[in-house]
Amino acid sequence: MTIKEIFDTMSYGPALEANSEALDWLARHDHSFGHFIDGSFTAPEALFDSRNPATGKVLAQVSQGSTASIDAAVAAARRAQPKWARLSGHKRAQYLYALARLVQKHARLLAVLETMDNGKPIRESRDIDLPLVARHFYYHAGLAQLAPAELPGMEPLGVCGAVIPWNFPLLMLAWKVAPALAAGNTVVLKPAEYTPLTALLFADLSREAGLPRGVLNIVTGDGDTGAALVAHPGVDKIAFTGSTAVGKAIRRATAGTGKALTLELGGKSPYIVFDDADLDSAVEGLVDAIWFNGGQVCCAGSRLLVQEGVADRFHTKLKRRMDGLRIGDPLDKCIDVGAVVDPVQLATITRLVDASEGDKYTADTPVPEGCFYPPTLITGLSAASPLMQEEIFGPVLVSMTFRTPAEAVELANNTRYGLAATVWTENVNLALDIAPKLRAGVVWVNGTNMFDAAAGFGGVRESGFGREGGWEGLHAYLRPKGKTNPLKAVAAMPAPKTATVDGLDRTAKLLIGGKQARPDGGYSKPVYSPRGALLGHTGIGNRKDIRNAVEAAQAAKGWARATAHTRAQILFYIAENLSARAEEFAARIKAQTGSSGANEVEAAIARLFTYAAWADKFDGAVKSVPIRGVALAMNEPCGVIAALCPDEAPLLGLISVMAPAIAMGNPCVLVPSEPFPLSATDFYQVLETSDLPAGVVNIVTGPHTDLAKPLAGHMDIDAVWSFSSTDVSTIIETESATNLKRTWVNNGRARDWMAAEAEGRAFLRQATEVKTVWVPYGE
């Protein structure tokens, strides 16, 4: 027998990882756990089973969290938070360093317990998950050390509630806990019902690290426990990873509460293979993309798009590789695909595949009895097929072909999600041309599932908002220092008994698509001066006017492709033209408000200069990640931004909102000051003479209460800001859940529009999305 024949016929014997230490740890706790609150475990109560999905055996019983247990955990976190926040960055860094070291010391125990509780292969939990967990605590120890100097003027949010999923139980804990603690927050964490055990083991380790009581609290339970945490009034931020449906429910539940929110949700990530790709490498990458963790990955490359000329060859190679995958006991180091997490999830996968059309290919490999599903490939689907659109969350790959790069981008973006994407080509020019066109928070080039604590991870569209990892992830756990004052409603000047009318009648229109347009409803309202002079009329916009303005903004998305230098020049030009009419605008502000407008006009001109300066200077970064390659953090425009402008600063408020949005390449729809709208309608003329392309800025006047809902609910708007003195924050955050657009609202708190807090990086971060593009290099 030749060596080749030996390798071709060789059968793999089991190489089981010992689990005695994990079983010993469970036994020390009598296989029964309470919650971890205020530094110790509570007495077990209302127990439910945590099972090994590969065997169906009960590993332990854990407590079902109640409202009372959430109350106790939040109270403990609240007591501990001020002292934890007052610690120096260096002292918090020491605690995080200790946690990182303990994760490394107990890595094998943690990995085995993770595999037993989750069903993923031990190779993955040992070689991927645990090193990344340690890396996150090390990295955030560094951020804790540096943050006071690098982020002056920022403070922690307070108590953070974290709700994590079952697919990466310990890694998701690290993604939430490490940045929260580094920033000075305390945490109440709710692990997934199916996989609570490594979180409880980590709680044990946190005591060995000397973590102060109450800084980390863990309450186990089902969805009701998570809902109680989300709804708790003592929580200042919710960080959630899970399904899009639950993410939308959380967005609605937190609307108007003032809680900070980050959501990392589902995906239907495209895996694009061009005809010049190294097909063998692309097949191996695809195995990691879709069969890693049994496809139970939010960013799994579950949607294969392969160029038509190589599709048959690629599918043939892929099927051959599928047949070689080994399915079985996750503790066997020779296993490629482990168990599905629970029979409920297995039933969901089976139902979705059985109901699908297309040609189905199942890996020709033995499948054990129990909670296992074979690697499956489905071809012959259309772009509208349910499995091309919906997340399966299992070891199932769907495939389509494309002919041109433009078609590949169109198919890739034909989804409501936007978490990750993979591009496989030997042409770096093509890869770096395609990557910015993909609507995804992360793009991997010639690789997949590359993660690091230094590189922000997160999605767009219905894959959620916010980033985890890097400096951008830390910002989600911080806020500017200082107290804010309640914002008083600003009322329009009342109509006098007898109005003073001078000159010709003056009725301002809306600005839509570069043209002045009459309001659809045909209604307008008078605007009076404090002394009763009729200054003019403005249109009352409605839902159809918003629709028209959004269509115009969508048509102007080419603005994002304009160079930053071009955008800067136009902003300078707008400032120049406003300066030429400064006295006129100052007089108009005084006529509306009764106060001198000279300072406001001067500040508005300066603010335009600020964002003209920032347009080509708000740089991305090259992240220091542990691969031979680079991870590029690119600041991209959000898309169409809608904003309700401040009432109290009719010109400066509008420019303070408009300028950062367009500087970063976003078209926008603006609703100007409701009581003092004439400064905005005069500003049309400045825009029309400043070379700004039609549709980049659209202005619809009208009542903020009436226009907030259609703006926040519009599916073609990507972000909504509100600085209105009318209380519309709840409406905006609730309606935004339709497509999980980003929101930035004032929650009835005032901002000084003449001060430094009204410009700069905070506005630029809200006007951009961070896209991380991973580019490995070398032979």
C-alpha distance (Angstrom), angle and dihedral (degrees) to the residues before:
residue distance angle dihedral
M1 . . .
T2 3.80 . .
I3 3.77 124.7 .
K4 3.82 88.9 -110.7
E5 3.80 90.3 54.1
I6 3.78 90.9 48.3
F7 3.81 91.4 53.7
D8 3.82 92.5 43.6
T9 3.79 92.9 52.5
M10 3.77 99.5 33.1
S11 3.80 113.6 124.9
Y12 3.77 119.3 -151.2
G13 3.77 116.7 -122.2
P14 3.78 120.2 -151.1
A15 3.81 118.9 -85.7
L16 3.77 100.4 -169.3
E17 3.77 121.8 -165.9
A18 3.80 112.4 -132.5
N19 3.78 114.2 -112.7
S20 3.81 99.6 -174.5
E21 3.82 94.6 110.3
A22 3.80 91.5 51.8
L23 3.79 90.7 49.0
D24 3.81 89.9 48.0
W25 3.81 90.7 53.4
L26 3.79 90.7 50.3
A27 3.78 90.1 48.0
R28 3.81 91.9 51.7
H29 3.79 86.1 60.3
D30 3.81 91.9 44.4
H31 3.80 88.2 -115.3
S32 3.79 86.7 -78.4
F33 3.80 128.4 104.2
G34 3.74 138.2 -169.1
H35 3.80 123.7 -166.3
F36 3.80 123.0 -71.8
I37 3.80 104.3 -121.3
D38 3.80 129.5 160.0
G39 3.79 93.5 -6.4
S40 3.80 100.7 -48.7
F41 3.78 142.3 68.4
T42 3.78 118.3 -98.7
A43 3.79 123.0 -137.0
P44 3.82 110.6 -79.3
E45 3.79 114.6 -102.0
A46 3.82 139.6 168.0
L47 3.80 89.9 12.2
F48 3.78 128.5 -158.4
D49 3.80 130.6 -176.7
S50 3.79 127.4 -95.3
R51 3.80 107.1 -159.8
N52 3.76 137.8 -165.6
P53 3.83 101.6 -115.8
A54 3.80 92.5 -153.1
T55 3.80 93.7 58.4
G56 3.77 105.1 16.3
K57 3.81 90.1 -128.5
V58 3.80 120.9 140.7
L59 3.80 110.9 -110.2
A60 3.78 97.8 -177.7
Q61 3.76 144.4 -30.0
V62 3.78 119.5 -111.4
S63 3.78 132.5 -168.5
Q64 3.77 124.9 -97.0
G65 3.78 106.1 -127.3
S66 3.79 117.1 -126.8
T67 3.77 134.0 -166.6
A68 3.81 87.6 -95.3
S69 3.81 93.1 54.3
I70 3.81 91.0 48.5
D71 3.81 89.1 49.3
A72 3.80 90.7 51.9
A73 3.81 93.4 47.4
V74 3.81 93.8 48.0
A75 3.80 90.9 46.8
A76 3.81 90.5 52.1
A77 3.80 91.2 48.1
R78 3.81 90.9 48.1
R79 3.81 92.3 51.8
A80 3.78 92.3 48.9
Q81 3.81 98.5 43.3
P82 3.84 103.1 78.3
K83 3.80 93.2 51.5
W84 3.82 92.2 43.7
A85 3.82 90.3 50.2
R86 3.81 91.6 49.6
L87 3.80 91.8 56.6
S88 3.77 114.1 103.5
G89 3.77 117.7 -101.5
H90 3.78 87.0 -113.2
K91 3.80 92.9 56.8
R92 3.81 93.0 49.2
A93 3.81 87.7 47.6
Q94 3.83 89.1 56.7
Y95 3.80 91.6 55.2
L96 3.80 92.2 48.1
Y97 3.78 90.1 47.8
A98 3.80 89.3 52.5
L99 3.80 90.5 51.6
A100 3.81 90.4 50.4
R101 3.81 91.4 50.9
L102 3.80 92.3 48.0
V103 3.81 90.9 50.9
Q104 3.79 88.3 54.0
K105 3.80 93.6 45.8
H106 3.79 91.9 51.1
A107 3.80 97.0 32.9
R108 3.80 95.8 121.6
L109 3.82 93.1 49.2
L110 3.80 91.4 47.7
A111 3.81 92.6 46.8
V112 3.80 94.0 49.7
L113 3.79 93.1 47.0
E114 3.81 90.0 47.6
T115 3.79 91.4 52.9
M116 3.79 92.6 46.5
D117 3.80 93.3 50.0
N118 3.81 98.9 38.3
G119 3.82 105.9 29.8
K120 3.81 97.4 -128.6
P121 3.82 118.1 138.3
I122 3.78 114.8 -87.6
R123 3.82 89.3 -125.3
E124 3.79 89.2 64.6
S125 3.79 98.6 43.9
R126 3.82 91.5 43.3
D127 3.81 100.7 41.0
I128 3.81 103.0 29.8
D129 3.79 113.8 19.0
L130 3.80 101.2 42.2
P131 3.82 97.3 45.7
L132 3.80 88.5 50.3
V133 3.81 91.7 49.3
A134 3.80 90.9 54.1
R135 3.80 91.0 43.5
H136 3.82 91.3 55.5
F137 3.79 93.1 53.6
Y138 3.79 92.6 45.3
Y139 3.80 92.1 47.9
H140 3.78 93.8 47.7
A141 3.78 90.9 47.2
G142 3.80 83.5 62.5
L143 3.80 92.3 47.9
A144 3.79 90.8 50.2
Q145 3.80 88.9 53.0
L146 3.81 94.1 48.9
A147 3.81 103.6 34.3
P148 3.83 98.6 84.6
A149 3.80 90.7 57.0
E150 3.80 98.6 34.0
L151 3.82 98.0 41.4
P152 3.80 105.6 35.8
G153 3.76 116.9 175.2
M154 3.81 93.4 33.2
E155 3.81 128.9 112.4
P156 3.81 136.9 -176.4
L157 3.78 120.6 -86.3
G158 3.81 95.0 -128.6
V159 3.81 122.9 -123.6
C160 3.79 115.5 18.1
G161 3.78 123.1 -158.5
A162 3.80 114.5 -153.0
V163 3.79 124.5 -167.1
I164 3.80 114.3 -173.8
P165 3.83 136.2 -174.1
W166 3.79 133.8 -120.4
N167 3.80 100.6 -114.8
F168 3.84 96.9 76.3
P169 3.80 102.8 12.7
L170 3.79 99.9 169.5
L171 3.79 97.5 32.0
M172 3.81 91.6 52.0
L173 3.80 88.4 50.1
A174 3.80 89.0 55.2
W175 3.81 92.1 47.2
K176 3.81 90.2 55.8
V177 3.79 104.7 31.8
A178 3.82 100.5 43.4
P179 3.85 98.6 57.4
A180 3.81 92.7 38.4
L181 3.80 92.7 54.5
A182 3.79 93.3 40.6
A183 3.80 90.0 56.5
G184 3.81 93.3 49.5
N185 3.79 100.7 -100.3
T186 3.77 128.2 129.9
V187 3.80 121.5 -132.2
V188 3.78 141.9 -136.5
L189 3.79 107.8 -169.8
K190 3.80 127.4 -166.2
P191 3.82 110.6 -164.3
A192 3.79 121.5 -157.0
E193 3.78 117.0 -78.1
Y194 3.82 91.7 -122.8
T195 3.82 97.5 48.4
P196 3.82 114.8 31.7
L197 3.80 100.6 131.3
T198 3.82 103.8 87.9
A199 3.81 90.0 47.7
L200 3.81 88.5 55.7
L201 3.81 90.9 47.0
F202 3.81 88.7 50.3
A203 3.81 88.5 52.5
D204 3.81 87.7 55.6
L205 3.80 89.7 51.4
S206 3.80 92.5 48.5
R207 3.81 88.2 65.2
E208 3.80 89.3 54.5
A209 3.80 87.5 52.9
G210 3.81 88.9 55.7
L211 3.81 92.1 -121.0
P212 3.81 106.5 175.8
R213 3.78 117.1 -103.9
G214 3.78 115.0 -88.5
V215 3.81 96.1 17.3
L216 3.81 90.6 104.2
N217 3.80 122.2 28.3
I218 3.80 127.0 174.4
V219 3.79 123.9 -162.0
T220 3.79 117.1 -176.1
G221 3.77 125.6 -152.6
D222 3.77 146.6 97.7
G223 3.79 132.8 -69.1
D224 3.80 92.5 -64.1
T225 3.80 89.4 60.3
G226 3.79 90.5 51.1
A227 3.80 91.1 48.3
A228 3.82 90.3 52.5
L229 3.80 90.2 52.4
V230 3.82 92.3 48.1
A231 3.82 91.3 49.6
H232 3.80 96.7 44.9
P233 3.83 111.1 119.2
G234 3.80 91.4 -146.9
V235 3.81 93.5 64.9
D236 3.81 117.8 93.7
K237 3.80 99.4 -171.4
I238 3.77 138.3 21.6
A239 3.80 120.5 -153.9
F240 3.78 111.2 -171.8
T241 3.78 134.3 -179.4
G242 3.78 116.6 -177.0
S243 3.78 144.2 76.1
T244 3.78 124.4 -8.4
A245 3.81 91.7 -124.0
V246 3.79 92.1 57.1
G247 3.80 90.6 42.5
K248 3.80 89.9 57.7
A249 3.79 90.4 49.3
I250 3.82 90.2 51.7
R251 3.80 91.1 49.0
R252 3.81 89.4 55.0
A253 3.80 93.4 43.3
T254 3.81 93.3 53.2
A255 3.83 95.5 41.3
G256 3.78 112.1 128.7
T257 3.80 94.7 2.9
G258 3.79 95.1 104.0
K259 3.82 91.5 -123.9
A260 3.77 116.1 146.1
L261 3.79 111.9 -122.1
T262 3.78 137.0 -163.6
L263 3.78 121.9 179.5
E264 3.80 127.5 -166.9
L265 3.78 104.6 -175.8
G266 3.78 144.0 162.7
G267 3.76 130.3 -42.2
K268 3.76 146.1 -167.2
S269 3.75 97.0 -157.3
P270 3.82 120.7 -164.6
Y271 3.79 120.7 -130.7
I272 3.82 105.4 -158.9
V273 3.81 119.4 -162.2
F274 3.81 116.9 -172.1
D275 3.79 122.4 -157.5
D276 3.81 93.3 -108.4
A277 3.81 93.2 55.9
D278 3.78 123.9 117.4
L279 3.80 92.3 -104.6
D280 3.79 96.6 -161.7
S281 3.80 91.0 52.6
A282 3.79 90.6 44.7
V283 3.81 90.0 54.0
E284 3.79 91.0 51.6
G285 3.79 89.8 47.7
L286 3.78 90.0 50.3
V287 3.80 91.3 53.1
D288 3.81 87.5 57.2
A289 3.79 92.0 42.8
I290 3.80 98.8 55.0
W291 3.82 108.6 15.2
F292 3.79 96.7 43.2
N293 3.83 105.3 113.1
G294 3.81 87.8 1.5
G295 3.80 91.6 -69.2
Q296 3.81 89.6 -64.1
V297 3.79 91.1 130.5
C298 3.79 125.7 114.3
C299 3.81 91.3 -140.3
A300 3.81 95.8 40.7
G301 3.81 113.5 147.1
S302 3.79 89.7 -119.1
R303 3.82 96.7 150.2
L304 3.82 112.6 66.4
L305 3.81 115.8 -161.6
V306 3.81 110.5 -175.9
Q307 3.80 126.6 179.1
E308 3.78 110.9 -104.4
G309 3.81 97.6 -122.1
V310 3.81 93.4 61.4
A311 3.81 100.2 28.3
D312 3.80 97.3 104.1
R313 3.81 93.1 47.3
F314 3.76 91.6 45.8
H315 3.81 94.5 49.0
T316 3.81 90.6 48.1
K317 3.81 91.8 52.4
L318 3.79 90.4 44.5
K319 3.82 94.2 52.2
R320 3.78 90.7 49.2
R321 3.80 89.7 51.7
M322 3.80 91.7 46.8
D323 3.79 90.0 55.4
G324 3.79 89.3 58.6
L325 3.80 96.0 54.8
R326 3.77 114.6 111.0
I327 3.81 120.6 -139.1
G328 3.75 123.5 -166.6
D329 3.78 148.6 76.1
P330 3.82 105.8 17.6
L331 3.82 90.9 -145.5
D332 3.81 88.9 63.7
K333 3.80 107.6 97.9
C334 3.83 89.4 -148.3
I335 3.81 93.6 61.3
D336 3.82 120.8 107.3
V337 3.81 100.9 -176.2
G338 3.78 122.0 34.0
A339 3.77 133.8 -172.3
V340 3.79 129.2 -49.8
V341 3.79 107.8 -110.1
D342 3.80 98.4 -112.9
P343 3.82 140.6 -4.6
V344 3.79 88.6 -109.5
Q345 3.80 90.6 60.5
L346 3.80 91.2 43.8
A347 3.80 89.9 54.1
T348 3.81 90.4 50.4
I349 3.81 92.8 52.1
T350 3.81 91.8 46.6
R351 3.79 92.8 49.2
L352 3.80 94.0 49.5
V353 3.81 94.1 48.5
D354 3.80 94.5 43.9
A355 3.81 90.6 52.1
S356 3.81 94.0 49.2
E357 3.77 127.1 99.4
G358 3.80 121.5 -141.8
D359 3.79 134.9 75.8
K360 3.79 111.2 -54.8
Y361 3.78 123.8 -154.2
T362 3.79 119.3 -172.1
A363 3.79 120.8 -163.3
D364 3.78 111.7 -100.4
T365 3.76 94.2 -126.3
P366 3.80 132.9 111.8
V367 3.80 115.1 -89.4
P368 3.81 117.2 -155.6
E369 3.76 122.9 -132.5
G370 3.76 115.3 -95.1
C371 3.78 134.0 35.3
F372 3.80 97.8 -1.8
Y373 3.82 132.3 117.9
P374 3.83 123.9 -168.7
P375 3.82 122.7 -121.5
T376 3.80 105.8 -92.7
L377 3.82 134.7 -167.2
I378 3.82 121.8 -161.4
T379 3.81 119.7 -167.7
G380 3.79 133.8 172.2
L381 3.80 95.1 56.1
S382 3.79 126.4 140.0
A383 3.78 123.4 -128.5
A384 3.81 89.3 -104.6
S385 3.81 95.4 51.7
P386 3.81 111.6 122.6
L387 3.79 94.0 -120.3
M388 3.82 90.7 52.2
Q389 3.79 88.3 56.2
E390 3.79 107.1 30.8
E391 3.78 128.6 69.3
I392 3.81 111.4 -114.2
F393 3.82 97.2 -175.6
G394 3.76 94.2 -153.2
P395 3.83 141.7 85.2
V396 3.80 93.5 -67.8
L397 3.82 124.3 121.0
V398 3.81 124.1 -166.5
S399 3.79 121.5 -161.5
M400 3.79 141.3 -159.7
T401 3.80 134.4 168.4
F402 3.80 131.8 -126.2
R403 3.79 134.8 -168.5
T404 3.81 107.9 -154.9
P405 3.81 135.9 28.2
A406 3.80 89.5 -112.9
E407 3.80 90.4 55.6
A408 3.80 90.4 47.6
V409 3.80 90.6 55.3
E410 3.80 91.8 46.5
L411 3.80 92.5 51.1
A412 3.79 92.8 43.3
N413 3.80 91.9 53.2
N414 3.81 93.0 44.3
T415 3.79 93.6 102.6
R416 3.78 138.3 82.9
Y417 3.79 89.3 -124.5
G418 3.79 130.4 78.3
L419 3.78 111.8 178.7
A420 3.81 108.7 119.7
A421 3.81 143.5 -15.4
T422 3.79 138.0 -170.5
V423 3.81 126.6 -144.4
W424 3.80 119.0 -165.8
T425 3.80 117.3 -167.1
E426 3.80 139.2 121.2
N427 3.82 89.0 -135.7
V428 3.79 107.8 89.3
N429 3.81 90.6 -170.6
L430 3.78 90.0 58.3
A431 3.82 92.5 45.2
L432 3.80 93.7 51.7
D433 3.80 90.5 44.5
I434 3.81 92.9 52.7
A435 3.82 98.7 41.4
P436 3.84 97.5 68.6
K437 3.81 90.7 46.9
L438 3.79 93.8 57.9
R439 3.80 116.6 93.7
A440 3.76 96.4 -132.6
G441 3.77 137.1 112.0
V442 3.82 92.9 -134.8
V443 3.80 129.8 32.7
W444 3.79 122.5 -172.4
V445 3.81 119.0 -159.6
N446 3.81 115.6 -153.8
G447 3.76 91.4 -16.4
T448 3.77 140.9 55.5
N449 3.80 142.9 -145.6
M450 3.78 93.4 24.4
F451 3.79 110.3 161.1
D452 3.76 135.3 170.7
A453 3.78 137.0 166.2
A454 3.81 90.3 -120.5
A455 3.82 94.4 56.2
G456 3.78 118.7 71.8
F457 3.79 116.2 -121.8
G458 3.80 125.9 -163.6
G459 3.76 144.6 100.0
V460 3.76 147.6 -108.6
R461 3.78 132.9 -134.6
E462 3.82 111.8 12.4
S463 3.78 91.7 -10.9
G464 3.78 86.8 78.8
F465 3.79 137.2 -116.0
G466 3.78 137.6 -86.3
R467 3.78 130.3 53.8
E468 3.79 132.1 -107.2
G469 3.77 118.3 -150.5
G470 3.78 132.6 25.5
W471 3.78 127.0 44.4
E472 3.78 88.4 -56.5
G473 3.79 89.9 61.0
L474 3.80 92.5 50.1
H475 3.81 91.3 55.2
A476 3.81 88.4 65.3
Y477 3.82 88.6 67.6
L478 3.80 97.5 47.6
R479 3.80 138.5 68.8
P480 3.81 134.9 -174.8
K481 3.78 114.0 -80.0
G482 3.76 120.4 -111.0
K483 3.76 140.4 55.4
T484 3.77 122.9 -75.9
N485 3.78 124.8 -146.4
P486 3.79 126.7 -128.4
L487 3.78 112.3 -93.6
K488 3.77 112.9 -122.1
A489 3.78 117.9 -141.5
V490 3.80 112.2 -103.9
A491 3.77 112.8 -139.6
A492 3.77 128.1 -156.8
M493 3.77 118.1 -111.6
P494 3.81 108.7 -86.8
A495 3.78 121.5 -111.5
P496 3.80 111.3 -99.8
K497 3.80 123.4 -131.1
T498 3.77 87.8 -114.0
A499 3.79 118.0 20.3
T500 3.77 123.6 -145.9
V501 3.79 110.2 -128.5
D502 3.80 121.1 -167.4
G503 3.78 126.2 176.1
L504 3.79 129.9 -11.7
D505 3.77 122.9 -22.0
R506 3.79 110.7 -90.0
T507 3.81 122.0 -158.1
A508 3.79 118.8 176.9
K509 3.78 119.7 -148.7
L510 3.78 132.4 -153.8
L511 3.81 122.9 -89.8
I512 3.80 111.0 -128.2
G513 3.79 125.5 160.2
G514 3.80 92.8 -11.0
K515 3.81 93.3 -54.7
Q516 3.76 132.9 97.2
A517 3.79 109.1 -115.0
R518 3.78 134.6 -172.4
P519 3.80 114.8 -117.3
D520 3.78 113.3 -95.0
G521 3.80 93.3 -126.9
G522 3.77 93.2 53.7
Y523 3.80 92.8 -130.1
S524 3.78 129.8 125.9
K525 3.79 136.1 175.5
P526 3.80 132.1 -141.1
V527 3.80 122.0 -114.1
Y528 3.80 116.7 -148.5
S529 3.77 133.4 -165.9
P530 3.81 121.4 -125.3
R531 3.83 87.6 -99.3
G532 3.77 95.0 51.9
A533 3.81 100.9 -98.5
L534 3.80 115.2 146.9
L535 3.80 103.3 -123.6
G536 3.80 96.5 -178.6
H537 3.78 143.2 -77.9
T538 3.80 131.9 -80.5
G539 3.77 128.8 -158.8
I540 3.79 121.6 -104.7
G541 3.77 105.1 -131.2
N542 3.79 123.2 -150.6
R543 3.80 140.7 -172.2
K544 3.81 93.3 -71.7
D545 3.80 91.3 52.4
I546 3.81 88.6 52.8
R547 3.80 88.9 49.9
N548 3.80 91.4 52.1
A549 3.80 92.5 46.2
V550 3.82 92.2 50.3
E551 3.80 91.1 49.2
A552 3.81 88.9 52.5
A553 3.80 91.1 48.4
Q554 3.80 91.4 49.1
A555 3.80 89.5 51.4
A556 3.82 88.5 53.7
K557 3.81 96.0 55.7
G558 3.78 88.3 113.7
W559 3.80 83.8 80.9
A560 3.82 86.5 82.0
R561 3.80 88.9 62.8
A562 3.78 92.9 54.4
T563 3.79 110.7 104.5
A564 3.77 117.4 -100.4
H565 3.79 87.7 -118.9
T566 3.80 90.5 57.2
R567 3.80 91.7 49.9
A568 3.80 89.9 49.3
Q569 3.80 92.2 51.5
I570 3.80 92.0 52.1
L571 3.80 91.9 49.4
F572 3.80 89.5 50.9
Y573 3.80 88.5 49.2
I574 3.81 91.6 51.3
A575 3.80 88.8 51.8
E576 3.80 90.8 48.9
N577 3.80 92.8 52.1
L578 3.79 92.6 45.2
S579 3.79 89.9 50.2
A580 3.80 90.2 54.6
R581 3.82 88.4 58.6
A582 3.79 98.0 36.2
E583 3.81 96.2 123.8
E584 3.80 91.8 49.6
F585 3.82 92.5 51.5
A586 3.82 92.0 44.8
A587 3.79 89.8 52.8
R588 3.80 91.2 48.7
I589 3.82 91.5 52.6
K590 3.80 90.9 49.3
A591 3.80 91.4 48.3
Q592 3.83 90.9 54.2
T593 3.79 101.5 38.6
G594 3.80 105.2 22.4
S595 3.81 90.5 -125.9
S596 3.78 127.8 105.2
G597 3.78 111.4 -89.9
A598 3.79 99.5 -165.3
N599 3.81 95.4 96.2
E600 3.80 91.9 46.1
V601 3.79 92.4 52.6
E602 3.78 91.5 47.3
A603 3.82 90.5 50.1
A604 3.81 90.7 47.9
I605 3.79 91.4 54.4
A606 3.80 90.8 48.2
R607 3.80 90.4 49.4
L608 3.79 91.4 53.6
F609 3.80 87.5 52.7
T610 3.81 89.9 49.9
Y611 3.78 93.8 56.1
A612 3.79 93.1 39.9
A613 3.79 84.7 57.4
W614 3.81 92.8 46.8
A615 3.81 95.1 46.6
D616 3.80 93.1 86.8
K617 3.81 98.2 25.1
F618 3.80 106.8 57.3
D619 3.75 89.9 99.0
G620 3.75 132.3 -169.0
A621 3.78 121.9 -135.9
V622 3.77 144.0 -125.3
K623 3.78 105.3 -125.0
S624 3.79 123.0 -139.9
V625 3.79 99.6 -123.5
P626 3.82 125.4 166.2
I627 3.80 98.2 -109.8
R628 3.77 134.9 89.3
G629 3.77 92.8 -100.4
V630 3.77 141.8 47.1
A631 3.78 136.5 -86.1
L632 3.78 109.1 -148.5
A633 3.80 115.9 -154.3
M634 3.81 102.3 -156.5
N635 3.80 123.2 -170.1
E636 3.79 105.6 -136.7
P637 3.81 128.5 179.1
C638 3.81 115.6 -96.9
G639 3.80 93.8 -132.4
V640 3.78 123.9 -119.1
I641 3.80 110.7 9.0
A642 3.80 120.3 -162.8
A643 3.79 119.1 -163.7
L644 3.77 138.4 -175.0
C645 3.79 101.4 -147.5
P646 3.81 126.4 -139.1
D647 3.79 115.0 -83.1
E648 3.79 97.1 -151.9
A649 3.83 97.0 57.0
P650 3.82 105.3 43.3
L651 3.82 98.2 -176.5
L652 3.79 104.7 18.8
G653 3.81 92.0 45.9
L654 3.79 93.0 53.2
I655 3.80 93.2 47.3
S656 3.82 92.2 44.8
V657 3.80 88.1 58.9
M658 3.80 99.8 35.9
A659 3.80 99.2 45.6
P660 3.84 100.2 59.3
A661 3.79 90.9 42.3
I662 3.79 95.4 54.9
A663 3.81 93.9 35.1
M664 3.80 87.9 63.4
G665 3.81 93.1 46.6
N666 3.80 102.0 -97.5
P667 3.80 123.1 136.9
C668 3.79 110.4 -140.6
V669 3.78 146.1 -157.9
L670 3.79 111.8 -147.2
V671 3.79 130.3 -166.0
P672 3.81 104.4 -162.0
S673 3.80 130.0 -147.1
E674 3.79 107.1 -48.4
P675 3.84 98.5 -147.1
F676 3.83 95.3 37.2
P677 3.82 107.2 32.1
L678 3.80 100.1 145.4
S679 3.80 95.0 84.8
A680 3.80 88.4 61.0
T681 3.79 93.8 47.1
D682 3.80 90.3 50.0
F683 3.79 88.3 50.0
Y684 3.83 89.8 63.6
Q685 3.76 88.3 77.9
V686 3.81 92.2 54.7
L687 3.79 90.6 51.4
E688 3.80 92.2 47.6
T689 3.81 91.1 56.3
S690 3.82 97.6 43.7
D691 3.83 103.4 73.7
L692 3.81 92.8 -108.9
P693 3.82 107.9 155.0
A694 3.79 116.2 -112.1
G695 3.79 114.2 -91.2
V696 3.80 97.5 20.3
V697 3.80 89.6 105.5
N698 3.80 120.4 28.1
I699 3.78 122.6 177.8
V700 3.80 125.0 -160.2
T701 3.80 117.2 -178.9
G702 3.77 121.9 -153.4
P703 3.82 145.7 91.9
H704 3.80 113.2 -30.5
T705 3.80 92.0 -144.1
D706 3.79 91.8 57.3
L707 3.81 97.0 43.0
A708 3.81 99.9 41.9
K709 3.80 94.7 75.2
P710 3.84 99.0 51.0
L711 3.80 89.9 44.6
A712 3.80 95.0 50.2
G713 3.79 93.4 43.0
H714 3.80 97.5 46.0
M715 3.81 110.8 116.3
D716 3.82 93.7 -148.8
I717 3.80 95.3 55.8
D718 3.80 114.7 91.7
A719 3.81 101.7 -168.1
V720 3.80 137.3 12.8
W721 3.79 125.6 -157.5
S722 3.79 125.4 -171.9
F723 3.78 127.8 -167.5
S724 3.79 93.5 155.7
S725 3.79 121.0 138.8
T726 3.80 85.9 -137.3
D727 3.81 112.4 90.9
V728 3.82 100.7 -111.4
S729 3.82 100.7 131.3
T730 3.80 93.7 103.7
I731 3.80 92.3 48.3
I732 3.80 92.1 50.6
E733 3.78 96.9 47.0
T734 3.79 92.5 45.1
E735 3.80 95.7 48.3
S736 3.81 92.5 42.6
A737 3.80 88.9 70.2
T738 3.82 89.2 78.8
N739 3.82 89.7 84.3
L740 3.83 100.3 -1.6
K741 3.78 93.9 -112.4
R742 3.77 116.0 178.1
T743 3.79 117.0 -96.2
W744 3.77 133.7 -162.0
V745 3.80 112.9 -174.6
N746 3.79 135.1 166.6
N747 3.82 98.6 -134.6
G748 3.78 88.4 -143.6
R749 3.82 94.6 -56.8
A750 3.78 122.4 134.1
R751 3.79 128.1 -120.2
D752 3.80 126.1 -163.6
W753 3.80 102.5 -125.6
M754 3.79 92.4 -166.6
A755 3.81 92.9 55.8
A756 3.78 133.5 82.8
E757 3.82 90.6 -103.4
A758 3.81 88.1 72.3
E759 3.79 95.9 65.6
G760 3.76 143.6 35.1
R761 3.77 138.6 45.3
A762 3.80 97.6 -5.7
F763 3.81 89.7 61.0
L764 3.79 92.4 43.1
R765 3.81 92.1 51.8
Q766 3.80 89.8 51.6
A767 3.82 89.9 50.2
T768 3.81 94.3 53.5
E769 3.78 142.6 56.0
V770 3.80 119.9 -145.0
K771 3.79 110.5 -128.4
T772 3.79 115.2 -168.0
V773 3.81 113.5 -150.9
W774 3.80 115.0 -169.9
V775 3.81 114.6 -154.7
P776 3.82 116.0 179.6
Y777 3.79 116.3 -165.7
G778 3.76 139.7 -170.1
E779 3.78 133.7 68.4
